[in-house]
Amino acid sequence: MESEKTINPPSGFTVFALFLVILVIAAICMGLGQEPLGTIIGAIGVLFVLPGFIIVNPNESRVLTLFGKYVGTIKKDGFFWMNPFNQKKKVSLRAFNLNGQQLKVNDSIGNPIEIAAVIVWQIKDTASAVFAVENYIQYVNIQSEAAVRHLANSFPYDNLEDETANITLRGGAEQVSLLLEKELNERLARAGIEVLEARISHLAYAPEIAHSMLQVQQASAIIAARRLIVEGAVGMVEMALNKLSEKNIVEFDEERKAAMVSNLLVVLCGDRSVSPVVNTGTLYH
């Protein structure tokens, strides 16, 4: 596989001045009645000098080949002159933005999900981009889709069903992006392409399971909230009993202590407002 070779061709302005001189000589010869000589000189300038001029814009390049052999790449912008028999292929060095389509794949535990990625890439080796693959833009599209599918198959969407997962597609956005960028650079290195940034732009459960997974998420949120409420309520009950005992406000036997704990837990853990009840008797009557 050809590796990139940067060349600096001569300035086109010097050769253009020479081209003008050739045209003047041809005109003088024809003016002196030597039409065949003037025609030949003019034809040489038009056929062999004029086609060699080339303009390279900023952040663009020209890949040159001569009779099937790679000559080199012009990366410097400006006006140049090259061998007119060279074939010149324009290759952009600007950054490209690929907004990938939404893909329907299964995550690592088999849940169908929808995923898409935004990828920013740039050509670093023009020779590899032109000669190593048939069409480098199509190559980027196909390899990007394959990398996103592989990424989705490697991790679970969330840790609701796999609590041991260290990285999830939804929770580990930064890590997932770095892994995607690394895999894309490995896949696209053959084409001389560097991935500057890769981000997940769309991530969701597939429509057929979205409602069920939403219910699972809601149930998990309720359980987590209840666990937090119970932990706080137990701490508050413990603090209340300790304070009452320290200040000798009231003495509780085990049965009264159990009744107070029960009442406090009902008040603190209930999801509705409580209604106070005045007890004029005792626990024993």
Disulfide bonds with the S-S distance in Angstrom:
none
